[in-house]
């Protein structure tokens, strides 16, 4: 046994060739005898069956110190692929190369071993001892160079300096005959020197060589097809199929044993595997072949394959370039169509501007009449109620409802709880009293006493609370009518705001009341959607109230429509399916807050389907809409206009969305917009 120090390491490493035989008559035993004592710095161990493998490895050394470059196996152990897989489970054999010693002329059980590179050599029975020794020595040298390229053991054992890759020498020097003739000469010379060569049968999809990897064998294809392909910057390119030729791997010998192509079987293939050493040994000892013939054949084959490769890659690159140009033309055409559509839309809006001026003039008079009539109705009803005996509570309830400030949902619940303490826990009665704006404890007690006996005239069967509720309803209707008329007036005056905004923001705008006005006017669009108010105590701000109402209107209607459209689509597609919010009721939450002393914030959150992430950044673009193809089709201007109004207020608008939750947040300065800056920008736009 030889002991060799590896690369200056303090540990001693030993080289071994393991021969795994089925029994004493297995050809593997004879092969082990032939190479015993002939390998430099390497001994041979024989194991009979899998059970003795670990014992054989551990019998004379610690397995952590063993280096096993090669393992001799035979088909008598069973299916070759399964034998290799089983032996690789031994840790010391995980990187070993397997040499198949076979007396069979046909193998259909080596596809996996060829594919993953485990099978490094095939030796047929009978063999010549010198050829076998040279083959095993080559396996050891290649293995050492791969795993210990800079180690002393590689130089001593393999016989070359570290960094020098093993070469096949002047293999096939002088070869100048056609490929078919080379195949015949080589095969005759091989079988004359090495004996009959086993035919290997491989299925479709087996890699014989891989691009850029070392090649240590040549395959003589006797039947079937092999494709040669190469990776490039444009992907995997098929270079040869029908013209691949019968010699696979020969081209790599002219390129320092690095595969130029990946060669893959495309049909069932029958071939003969010849290692470089086997091929070189035959050529050196056969009078029918010479190095001159080999070199000429390799050069001719190299020139043909390289030329075909460049032509194929060039064609592929041209095709890719044409595809890029085609896509660029498509994008240009799409941009032209978009520009045309925008011009058409601009023309429509110009005509709409002319019409809106006349409509605004015609609306002024009837809206003014409506406002005056509403004010007179409120005054007259208050006078009538005051003149009737016992109707003072109703008159006061109407006044309170007309002048009441908007309340958040939380505030509403808190008032109901307070009143419940006076109604003996009757929640419905408490809600009616709060709805009638009757929350003062004294008033509540008085109304509850009047419940037992009518106070509104002889023969009346109406209770005190019913009359107060009716009066409060009148007050709310008066307020809504006043707000609606004022809203129409503001909208008419705001028609010009899209092109030329007002330059005088209003001081002391109550943002909560501004939003509540919009909620009242858009209540008919919120069918089936719960609106929760979370109003905070905000400082009054300086702003354009009519334009802010446009913002809240757009955001609230968009949220409601998203929820309603999703429900309709889900019900139509799969009735049992759930929307993005799951089993939660449809809800829109309007929340106001003051992040700091200089700003106020309005957040409108809905639990609708959400906005796809790839569209969030486009929502604020002019003419972009997510409602294409729907009956309720949008022009795609609402969000764009809202963003411009917020920008005019020197504020910010942000969107955060995911399925089941979308929040649009508007932050406004308390001090209001910079009017001088806005005027300057508008004058620049007009120019």
SVG drawing of the C-alpha trace seen along z (x, -y; Angstrom):
<svg xmlns="http://www.w3.org/2000/svg" viewBox="-111 -86 117 104">
<polyline fill="none" stroke="black" stroke-width="0.4" points="0.0,0.0 1.3,-3.5 0.9,-6.5 0.9,-9.9 0.8,-13.4 -1.8,-15.7 -0.8,-19.3 1.2,-19.9 -1.7,-18.9 -0.7,-17.3 -3.0,-14.4 -1.9,-11.4 -4.3,-10.5 -4.3,-7.2 -5.5,-6.4 -7.6,-3.3 -9.3,-1.7 -12.3,0.3 -13.4,3.4 -16.9,4.5 -17.5,8.1 -20.6,10.3 -18.5,13.4 -15.0,14.8 -15.8,15.5 -16.8,11.9 -14.5,10.3 -14.0,7.5 -11.8,9.8 -9.5,10.5 -9.4,6.7 -8.4,6.1 -5.6,8.6 -4.3,7.1 -4.0,3.6 -2.7,4.6 0.8,3.2 0.7,1.4 -0.8,-1.9 1.4,-4.7 0.7,-5.5 -2.6,-3.6 -3.7,-0.2 -6.7,2.0 -9.3,3.5 -11.9,6.1 -15.4,6.3 -17.8,9.1 -21.3,7.6 -22.6,4.5 -22.3,5.8 -18.5,5.9 -18.0,2.4 -17.9,0.5 -15.7,3.2 -13.3,3.1 -13.0,-0.7 -12.5,-0.7 -10.3,2.4 -7.0,0.6 -7.7,-3.1 -10.2,-5.6 -12.8,-6.3 -12.3,-10.1 -8.7,-9.7 -9.5,-7.5 -9.4,-8.9 -11.2,-6.6 -10.9,-8.0 -12.5,-4.9 -14.8,-1.9 -14.8,1.2 -18.3,2.7 -19.9,5.3 -23.4,6.0 -23.4,9.1 -24.2,6.9 -27.5,5.9 -28.9,2.9 -25.9,0.6 -27.7,-2.6 -29.1,-1.2 -25.6,0.2 -24.0,-3.2 -26.8,-4.9 -26.5,-2.4 -22.7,-2.7 -22.7,-6.5 -24.6,-6.4 -21.2,-5.5 -19.7,-8.9 -16.2,-8.1 -17.6,-7.0 -19.8,-10.1 -17.3,-11.7 -15.7,-8.5 -15.8,-7.6 -17.3,-4.2 -15.6,-1.9 -17.9,0.7 -16.2,4.1 -18.6,5.9 -19.0,9.1 -22.3,7.9 -22.4,6.4 -25.5,4.4 -26.5,2.2 -29.8,0.5 -29.2,-0.2 -26.7,-3.0 -28.7,-6.1 -28.7,-7.8 -25.0,-7.1 -24.1,-8.5 -26.3,-11.5 -24.9,-12.5 -21.3,-11.7 -20.9,-8.9 -19.8,-6.3 -16.3,-7.4 -15.1,-4.3 -16.3,-1.1 -14.0,1.9 -15.1,4.9 -14.2,8.6 -11.6,9.6 -9.2,6.8 -5.4,6.4 -3.8,5.7 -1.6,2.7 -4.7,1.0 -6.6,1.6 -3.8,0.2 -3.5,-2.9 -7.3,-3.4 -7.5,-3.2 -4.4,-5.5 -6.1,-8.1 -9.3,-7.9 -7.1,-8.5 -5.3,-11.4 -8.5,-13.2 -10.0,-12.7 -7.0,-14.2 -6.9,-17.1 -10.6,-17.8 -10.6,-17.6 -6.9,-18.3 -5.6,-20.5 -2.9,-22.2 -1.9,-19.3 1.4,-17.6 -0.4,-14.2 -1.6,-15.3 1.9,-16.1 3.4,-12.9 0.7,-10.5 -0.7,-11.9 2.8,-12.9 2.1,-16.6 2.4,-19.9 -0.5,-21.5 -2.5,-23.8 -1.8,-21.7 -4.9,-20.0 -4.6,-16.3 -4.3,-16.0 -4.7,-13.2 -1.4,-14.0 -1.2,-14.0 -4.3,-12.0 -5.4,-11.2 -2.6,-13.2 -2.7,-13.3 -6.4,-12.3 -7.7,-13.6 -10.4,-11.2 -14.2,-11.7 -16.2,-11.1 -17.7,-7.8 -14.3,-6.4 -12.9,-7.6 -15.7,-5.7 -14.9,-2.5 -11.2,-2.8 -11.4,-3.7 -14.0,-0.9 -11.9,1.7 -8.7,0.6 -10.4,0.5 -11.9,3.9 -8.7,5.3 -6.7,3.9 -9.3,3.9 -11.6,6.7 -15.3,6.4 -16.8,3.1 -20.1,3.2 -23.0,1.3 -24.7,-1.1 -28.4,-1.8 -29.6,-5.1 -33.1,-6.6 -34.1,-10.1 -32.9,-13.0 -29.5,-11.8 -26.6,-14.3 -23.4,-12.9 -21.4,-16.1 -22.2,-19.5 -21.1,-22.8 -18.0,-24.1 -17.4,-21.0 -14.4,-18.6 -14.8,-15.8 -12.9,-12.6 -14.6,-10.3 -15.7,-10.0 -19.0,-8.4 -19.3,-6.5 -23.0,-6.7 -24.1,-3.6 -27.8,-4.4 -30.2,-7.1 -29.9,-10.9 -28.0,-13.3 -28.7,-17.1 -25.9,-19.7 -27.1,-22.9 -25.3,-25.8 -26.3,-28.5 -26.0,-32.1 -27.1,-35.5 -30.4,-34.9 -31.0,-31.5 -30.5,-27.9 -29.7,-27.6 -30.0,-24.4 -27.0,-24.1 -27.0,-20.6 -29.3,-17.7 -29.2,-15.9 -25.6,-17.1 -24.2,-16.2 -22.3,-13.3 -21.4,-9.9 -18.5,-11.2 -19.7,-13.0 -17.0,-14.6 -14.3,-14.5 -14.5,-18.3 -13.8,-18.9 -10.4,-17.3 -9.4,-20.1 -10.5,-22.6 -8.4,-21.3 -11.1,-18.8 -13.8,-21.5 -17.1,-20.7 -18.2,-23.4 -21.7,-22.0 -24.2,-20.2 -25.0,-17.0 -28.3,-15.3 -29.9,-12.2 -33.2,-12.9 -34.1,-9.3 -33.1,-5.9 -29.4,-5.7 -27.0,-2.8 -23.3,-3.8 -19.9,-2.8 -18.1,-4.8 -14.4,-5.3 -12.3,-7.1 -9.6,-9.3 -7.0,-6.9 -8.6,-3.9 -8.8,-5.8 -5.2,-7.0 -4.0,-3.5 -5.7,-2.0 -4.3,-4.6 -0.8,-4.2 -0.9,-0.4 -3.0,-0.1 -1.3,-0.1 -4.5,-1.2 -4.8,-4.5 -2.4,-7.3 -2.2,-10.6 -2.1,-12.5 -5.6,-11.1 -7.0,-12.0 -5.9,-15.6 -7.2,-16.3 -10.6,-14.8 -10.8,-16.9 -9.8,-20.0 -12.4,-19.5 -15.1,-18.7 -14.2,-21.7 -14.4,-24.1 -17.7,-22.7 -19.3,-22.9 -17.9,-26.3 -19.1,-27.7 -22.6,-26.3 -22.7,-27.5 -21.9,-31.1 -24.5,-31.1 -27.1,-29.7 -26.4,-32.2 -26.4,-35.1 -29.8,-34.0 -31.1,-33.7 -29.8,-37.2 -31.4,-38.7 -34.7,-37.1 -34.5,-38.5 -33.7,-41.9 -36.6,-41.8 -38.9,-40.8 -37.7,-43.8 -38.3,-46.1 -41.8,-44.7 -42.6,-45.4 -41.2,-48.9 -43.5,-49.5 -46.5,-48.2 -45.7,-50.5 -45.4,-53.5 -48.7,-52.6 -50.4,-52.3 -49.0,-55.8 -50.4,-57.3 -53.8,-55.8 -53.7,-57.1 -52.8,-60.6 -55.7,-60.5 -58.1,-59.5 -56.8,-62.3 -57.4,-64.8 -60.9,-63.6 -61.6,-63.8 -60.1,-67.3 -62.5,-68.4 -65.4,-67.0 -64.4,-68.8 -64.0,-72.0 -67.6,-71.7 -68.8,-70.7 -67.2,-73.9 -69.2,-76.0 -72.4,-74.3 -71.8,-74.5 -71.6,-78.3 -75.1,-78.5 -76.4,-75.8 -74.9,-77.6 -76.7,-80.8 -80.0,-79.1 -79.6,-77.2 -78.9,-80.3 -82.5,-81.7 -84.4,-78.5 -81.7,-77.5 -81.9,-80.9 -85.7,-80.6 -85.3,-77.2 -83.0,-78.6 -85.3,-81.4 -88.4,-79.1 -86.5,-76.7 -85.7,-79.6 -89.3,-80.8 -90.6,-77.3 -88.4,-77.0 -89.4,-80.4 -93.1,-79.7 -93.1,-76.3 -91.4,-77.7 -94.0,-80.5 -96.9,-78.0 -95.5,-75.7 -94.9,-78.6 -98.5,-79.8 -99.9,-76.4 -100.3,-75.7 -98.1,-72.9 -95.9,-72.8 -92.9,-74.5 -91.0,-71.2 -91.6,-70.4 -90.5,-73.9 -87.3,-73.5 -86.7,-70.0 -87.0,-71.3 -84.5,-74.1 -82.1,-71.7 -82.2,-69.3 -81.8,-72.1 -78.8,-73.6 -77.2,-70.3 -73.5,-69.6 -72.5,-66.3 -71.6,-63.6 -69.4,-60.6 -70.7,-57.1 -68.8,-56.8 -70.4,-60.0 -73.8,-58.8 -73.4,-55.6 -72.2,-57.5 -75.3,-59.7 -77.5,-56.6 -75.9,-55.1 -76.4,-58.3 -80.1,-58.5 -80.6,-54.8 -79.9,-55.6 -83.1,-57.7 -85.2,-55.2 -84.7,-52.3 -82.4,-50.6 -84.8,-50.9 -82.2,-51.1 -84.8,-51.7 -86.4,-54.5 -83.0,-56.1 -82.1,-55.9 -85.4,-57.7 -84.7,-60.4 -81.2,-61.0 -82.5,-61.0 -84.9,-63.7 -82.0,-65.7 -83.5,-65.3 -80.6,-64.5 -80.9,-67.0 -81.9,-65.0 -84.7,-67.5 -86.1,-67.4 -85.9,-63.6 -87.9,-63.3 -90.5,-65.8 -90.9,-63.9 -91.2,-60.6 -93.9,-62.0 -95.7,-63.3 -95.6,-59.8 -98.3,-58.7 -100.7,-61.5 -101.0,-63.5 -100.2,-67.2 -101.0,-68.2 -104.6,-69.1 -108.0,-67.6 -108.6,-64.3 -104.9,-63.8 -103.6,-60.2 -100.1,-61.2 -97.6,-60.9 -95.2,-63.6 -92.2,-61.7 -93.8,-61.1 -94.5,-64.8 -91.0,-65.8 -89.6,-63.2 -91.7,-64.6 -90.6,-68.2 -86.9,-67.1 -87.4,-65.4 -88.7,-68.7 -85.6,-70.4 -83.3,-67.9 -85.2,-68.2 -84.9,-72.0 -81.1,-71.6 -80.8,-69.1 -82.7,-71.3 -80.6,-74.2 -77.4,-72.2 -78.5,-70.8 -79.4,-74.2 -76.2,-75.6 -74.3,-72.7 -75.9,-73.3 -75.0,-77.0 -71.4,-76.1 -71.2,-73.5 -72.5,-76.0 -69.9,-78.6 -67.2,-75.9 -67.7,-74.9 -65.0,-77.5 -62.7,-76.1 -61.5,-73.2 -59.9,-75.8 -59.4,-78.8 -59.6,-78.1 -60.9,-80.7 -58.2,-82.8 -59.9,-83.4 -59.9,-80.5 -62.4,-80.6 -61.3,-81.1 -62.6,-78.9 -63.8,-75.9 -65.2,-73.1 -63.8,-70.0 -66.1,-67.6 -69.2,-69.6 -67.8,-69.8 -67.6,-66.0 -71.0,-65.5 -72.7,-67.7 -71.3,-65.3 -72.4,-62.3 -75.9,-63.6 -76.0,-64.3 -74.4,-61.0 -76.5,-58.8 -78.5,-57.4 -75.3,-56.0 -74.4,-54.1 -77.2,-51.5 -76.1,-48.4 -72.9,-50.1 -72.5,-51.1 -70.8,-54.4 -68.9,-54.8 -67.8,-58.3 -64.8,-58.8 -64.6,-62.5 -62.0,-64.2 -62.0,-67.7 -60.2,-69.5 -59.2,-73.1 -60.9,-75.2 -58.9,-75.4 -58.4,-77.8 -59.6,-76.1 -61.9,-76.1 -64.9,-74.2 -66.7,-73.6 -63.7,-72.0 -63.0,-69.9 -66.6,-68.6 -65.7,-67.5 -62.8,-65.5 -64.9,-63.7 -67.7,-63.1 -65.3,-61.3 -63.6,-59.3 -66.8,-58.2 -68.7,-57.2 -65.6,-55.4 -65.4,-53.4 -69.2,-52.5 -69.1,-51.5 -66.1,-49.3 -67.9,-47.4 -71.2,-47.2 -69.5,-46.1 -67.5,-43.4 -70.7,-42.0 -72.5,-41.9 -69.5,-40.1 -69.1,-37.5 -72.9,-36.8 -72.9,-36.4 -69.8,-34.2 -70.1,-31.9 -73.1,-32.6 -71.5,-30.7 -68.2,-32.6 -67.2,-35.4 -65.9,-38.9 -62.5,-40.0 -63.9,-41.2 -65.1,-37.7 -68.2,-37.6 -67.8,-41.2 -70.5,-43.7 -69.8,-46.2 -68.4,-49.3 -66.8,-52.7 -65.0,-54.4 -64.4,-58.2 -61.8,-59.2 -60.5,-62.7 -57.5,-63.5 -54.8,-66.1 -51.3,-64.5 -49.7,-67.8 -50.7,-71.4 -50.2,-72.5 -52.1,-69.8 -55.4,-67.9 -55.9,-64.4 -58.9,-62.7 -58.7,-58.9 -61.5,-57.1 -61.2,-53.3 -63.4,-50.7 -63.4,-46.9 -63.9,-46.4 -61.9,-44.3 -58.8,-46.6 -56.8,-48.0 -54.2,-45.7 -50.7,-46.8 -49.7,-47.3 -52.6,-49.9 -52.2,-51.8 -49.7,-54.3 -52.0,-54.8 -55.2,-55.6 -54.4,-59.3 -53.6,-59.5 -56.1,-61.6 -58.6,-59.4 -57.5,-56.2 -60.5,-54.2 -60.9,-50.7 -64.6,-50.6 -64.1,-49.8 -66.7,-47.5 -69.2,-48.1 -72.6,-49.6 -71.5,-52.4 -68.6,-53.6 -66.2,-56.2 -64.3,-58.8 -61.3,-58.4 -61.2,-62.0 -62.5,-61.9 -59.3,-60.8 -57.2,-63.1 -59.4,-66.1 -59.3,-65.2 -55.5,-65.0 -55.3,-68.4 -57.6,-70.0 -55.5,-68.6 -52.4,-69.8 -54.0,-73.3 -54.4,-73.2 -50.7,-72.4 -51.8,-69.0 -51.0,-65.4 -53.0,-62.4 -51.8,-58.8 -53.3,-55.4 -52.7,-52.1 -54.6,-49.1 -54.8,-45.3 -57.7,-42.9 -60.4,-43.7 -58.9,-47.1 -58.2,-50.3 -57.3,-53.6 -57.1,-56.9 -55.5,-59.6 -55.7,-63.3 -53.5,-65.6 -54.2,-69.4 -52.4,-72.4 -54.4,-74.3 -53.1,-77.6 -54.5,-76.8 -52.9,-77.0 -50.3,-79.5 -52.5,-81.7 -49.7,-83.6 -48.0,-80.4 -51.2,-79.0 -51.9,-82.2 -48.4,-82.1 -48.9,-78.5 -52.3,-79.1 -51.0,-82.2 -48.2,-80.0 -50.7,-77.4 -52.8,-79.9 -49.8,-81.2"/>
</svg>
